[in-house]
Amino acid sequence: MLALGTELAARGHAVTLETWSRWREHVEAAGMTFVAAPEYPVFPTQERPMTMYEAVVKAVGQTRPAVAAARPDAVVADILTLAPALAGELEGIPAATLIPHVHPAPPPGAPPYSFGARWPRTALGQQLWRRLDPLVERGLRWGQQELNDTRAQLGLPPVTRLHGGLSEQLCIVGTYPQLEYPRTWPTHTHVVGPLLWEPPTDPVQLPPGDLPLVLVAPSTAQDRDHRLLRAALAGLGELPIRVLATWNRRPLGEPVEVPDNTRLVEWVSYAQTMPQCALVLCHVGHGTMVRALASGAAVVACPVAGDMGENAARLDWAGAGVRLPWRFTTPRGVRLAVQRALDEPSLTRRAGELAAWSARNDAAARAADLVERLARGTV
């Protein structure tokens, strides 16, 4: 959203960005108007019992006045943030959905989203995966009913499509088309490439020498015990490589031993560092993965939870990285995966192809073009 909003503001548009207060400085620095988004738990807790859709209804009540006051020509809402889209619909404003990762509705014959399995190699494999379609559809129908109950509370008509939270006017998919399984896209859905943004960060000193540089980039939301970081520090010290590792401002607790070929830092700029890397070792959150690929670095993916398994499967299918299952995230497992990735030139070559595609295709500019067309009514 910050990447898209920055591009639109640079074009002279009046852009209002509703998000959490922690991002206010960056929003305003890019020339946008900041509006504080509601911040409260969206899952039931004993202290504050509130379901996700109850939170949506409450958030619409807080967001709609901001939408009405801004009087925008278009609203763009994140796929997980329904309130602005519903507020826009209530105000009669066209609304787009931004998906900041691969599309969550795989094509027929693909494994269910976030299952962690890759596109089948044969027609028989596709038929086998289709046997799960009724089960997946049952879950989507349940979600559709919850959404329609929410829409009814807001005075909106029900939707008949299964993925009712996605706009039928404009859907922007912020990932590489090379990570999307084969399909025919609806006319309103556009895969523009990854929308990359990061806060300004001072550069860090790299480990000395000219051996291949491997960046250890753990998730900021998962792996609170630093399992991946500790395994990398213990497993990569004897390899003929340089290692830059970060603990991402999450306290380490117990001290760790840092090998001679490794530099351990508090925080690192991916935009500045990854273009110098031969390989990135990470939990394969989408943002980290596509930043590495845009930099021409292959990836060793150690998925933990959420959509990380899906990202790892897409990475493997695209031929730009190696998957390391979480149960094998040990010093030996990490060492073998890194060795394999560095010994396979095809992975680096494929990452280079994706980096070249990024250089030719400005994702933020393409997304901004689409939003402008929506605002003008020409999408």
N, C-alpha and C positions, 0 to 999 in steps of 0.2 A: 504494500500500500504506500509506503514511503517512497519507493522508487517510482511508482506511477504518479503519485501526487506531486513529486518534485518535477517530473517531466511536464505535467500539465501546468504547473505554476510557472515554469520557465517559458512556456508558450504564451504567457500573459493571461491565463484563465484565473478567475477567483476560485480558489480551492479551499474547502473546509474539510479538515480531517478530524473525525471523532475517534479517539483512541485513549488508552490509559495515560494517566498523568506523567508517567515516567518518560514518555516520548515527546513531551511538550516542547522542550528545547530544540529538538531536531526538526519537529514540524514547523515551528516558527522560523528557524534558521533557513528553511527551504522556501520561505515566502508564503506559507499556507496559514490559514486561520485554524487555531486549535480549539476543539470542543472536547471536554472531558467525557469519556464514555462511562457508563455505569460500571462500578467495580464491586462485585459481590459474588459469593460462591454460586456456581450454577449446577451443583450436584447436591443431593440431600445430605445434610449433616444433622446430628442430634441437636446441635445448638441452633441451627438455622435451617429447618426443613423446607426445601424449595427445589422442585424438579427443574430440569433444563427448560421446559416449555413454560413453566410458571415464571422463570427468570426472563424468558423472551417477552412475555406479556408486560412484565414490569419494566423491562428495558425500553419497549416501544413507547410506553407512557413518558419516559424521560427523553427519548431520542426524537420523537415526533416534533416537539416544539422547536428543537434545533434545526430540523429539516425545514420546517415551515418558515423559520426566521431566515435561513440562508436562501430559500427559494431557488434551489439549483435547477439547472436544465437536465441533470442526470444524477443518479445516486449509484455508487459502486460499493457493494458490500462483500466482505469476505464470506467464503462458503460457510464458515462456522458462526458468522455473526448475522443472525436473521433480523434483528430489530431494525437496523437502518433500511433494509430492503422492504420490510413490512410497513415502516413509517413512510417510505417513499410511495408505496402503493396506495396507502391511505390518503396521501397528498396529491395523488394523480401524477406522479413524476416517474418517468421511465427508470428502471433499475437494472443494473448489470451485476453479475456474480463474478468475483475474482477467485479462482482456485489456485493457491500458491504452491501446488504440487501436482503430481499426476492425477488424472481424472479419476474420481472414486467409483465410477460405473464402468467396469471393464467390458469389452465387447463379448458377444456370445462365444462360448467355448473357452474362455479364459478362467483361471482360478478366481474365486471370490477375492474382492479387494482386501488387502492387508493379510491375506492368508500366508504369504511368504513363499508361494510357489510361482514359477515362471511360466510363460506362455508354452503350451504343449508343442512338441515337435511333430506330432502326427494328427491326422483327422480322428483317429481312435481316441487319442488323448483329449481332444476337444469334446468328443461325445461323452467321455467319462466325467469331465468337469461339468457338463450341462446337466448331469443328474442332480447336482446340488442347486440348480436354479430354483426349484420350488421352495427349498428351505430359505434361500437368500430372499426370494420374493416375499415370503411370509414375514420376514423381518422388516422389509421395506414397506409392506402394507401396514404393519404396526406403526412404523414411524410416520407414514402418510396420515393415519388416523389421528395421531397425536398432533401433527401439524395442522390438520383441518379443525380439530377441536380448538387449537390456539387461534386460528384464523376466525373461527366463529365468535370467539370472545371479543375479537377486535372488530367484528362487523364485516369481515371479508368473506367472499364466497369460497367454497372448497376447491381444491385442485384435484385433478384426476390422474396426473402423472406420478410415477413412483418417487422420483427425486424432486419433490415439490419445492424444495428450498433453492433449487437452481433456477436462475432466470431463463425464460423462454425468449427474451429480447436480445440479450447478449451474455455470453459466458466466455470469460477469458481464462485460458489455462496457462499458468505460468511455469511451464516446464519445457524440456526439449521434446520436439516431436519424435526424436530417435528413442525416447524412453516410453513412448506410447505404443501399445500393441496395435496391429493392423485393424483398421475400421474405416467406415464412411462416416464422417462427422456431420451432425446437423448444421444447417447453414448459419445458425446463430452462435456456434461454438468455434472458437479460434485458439489454436495452440501457438502462442507467440514466442515461447522461450522463457527461460528463468528471469524473473524480475529481481535483480541483485541490488542490495543496499546494505551498508554497514555503518555504524557510527564512526566518526573520526577517531583514529587511534595512532599513537606514536609508534614508529617502527621499533623492532627489537633486533638485537645483535644475533646473527646466525652463528651456528657452530663453525669454527674455522675449517678451511680446506676446500677441496673441490670434489669430494666423493658425493654420490647421490644423496640428496636431502629428503628425508622422510618427516612429514609433519604428523604429530599425534594430536588430534583435534577432538577431544571427548565432547559428548553432549552436555549442554548446560542445564538440561531438564531431567536427564536420566543418569543412572550409574552414580549414585551419591557416594558410594564407597570407593570410587575411582578404580574399579576392577580393570578396565581397559588400560588406563594410564600405568598402573602398577605392573601389569603384565608386559607392557611395552618396555618399561624401564628395565625390567628383569630379563627380558628376552632378546632385546636388540643390541645390547652393549658389545657383543662380539662380532657383529656383522660389519663388513667394510662399507659403512654408510655414515652419514651424519643425521642426527635426530634432533628435531626441535619439538618439544612437548610443552603443553600448557595445562595448568590445573583450573583455568577458567574461573578464578576468584572463588572457588569452592574449597574451603579448608581441607587440607589433606588428612588432618588428624595425626595418625602415626607418621613418623619421618620415613622418607624413602631414600634409597641409595641411587645417586645419579651417575651413570657410566661416563667414562671419559669422552665418548663420542656424542654425548647428549647435552643439550642446554634446556633446562626446565625454567619456564617463565610463568608469570601470573596470567597474562592475557596476550593475545597476538592478533594482529590484523590479517585476516585471511586474504583480503584483496592485495595487500602488499607482499605477503609471504608465499602464497600458493603458486604464483607464476614461477617461483624459483625452485619448486619442489618436483621431484620425480614421482612422489607417491604421497597420498594422504591416507592415514589410518584413522577411522572415525566410526561413530555409531550409525552413520548414514542417515541422519536427519536430512530432509530434502535440501535445505539451504546450504548445508556444508557440502553435500554431494555435488550439487550443480555448480557451486563456486569452484570446487576442485576441477571439475570437468571443463568449465569455462577458462580455467588457467592452464589446461593441457596436462593435468596431473591425473594419473590413474588412481583408483581408490581401492583400499581394503575395507570392506564393510562388515561391521560387527553389530548387527541389529539387536536391540534390546526389547522394545515394545512399540505399540502404536503402529504407525505406518512405516516403521523402519524396515520391517521384513519385506514389505512391498517394494520399497526403494531398492533394497539389496537385490531382489529378484529382477527388477527392471535394469539395474546396473549390469548384472550378470548377463541378461538377455541381450543387452546392447553391446556387450563385449568390451566394456571399459573398466572392469574391476574384478575383484575376487571376493567371494562371500566367505566369512568366517562365522559359523554359528556361535551363539553366545556361550553355549556349554563348552566350546573349545577355546574360549578366550583365556588362555593360559600363556605363560612365557613361551613355551614350546609352540603352541598353536599360533601365536602372533608371529613368532620368528619364521615359521614355515610359510605362513600366508604372505608375509612381506617378501621373503625370498622368491616365492612363486611369482608374485606380481612383478618384481623387478626383473625376473628372468624371462618374462613373456613380452617381447617387443610389441606384439599385437595390441596389448592393452594400452600402452602409451601411444601407439599410433592411433587407436580409436579415440582416446581422450583428446589427442591433437586435432582430429577431425571435428569433434564437438566444439573445441575451442575456436577453430576456424569458422564454424557455423555461427557461433556467438558473435565473432568479430564482424560478420557480414549482416547479422540480423539484430538490430537494436530492439530488444524485447520491450523496454519501457516506451520507446517511440511507437512501436506497433500497437501496444495496448492503448496508448494515448490517442492514436488515430481512431481506434474503434470507439473509444468513449466520446470523442468529438462527433463521430457519425451518429452515435446514439443520441447525444444531446441535440443534434440538428434534425433528428428523425429520419436519417437516411440509412440506418442499419437494416 
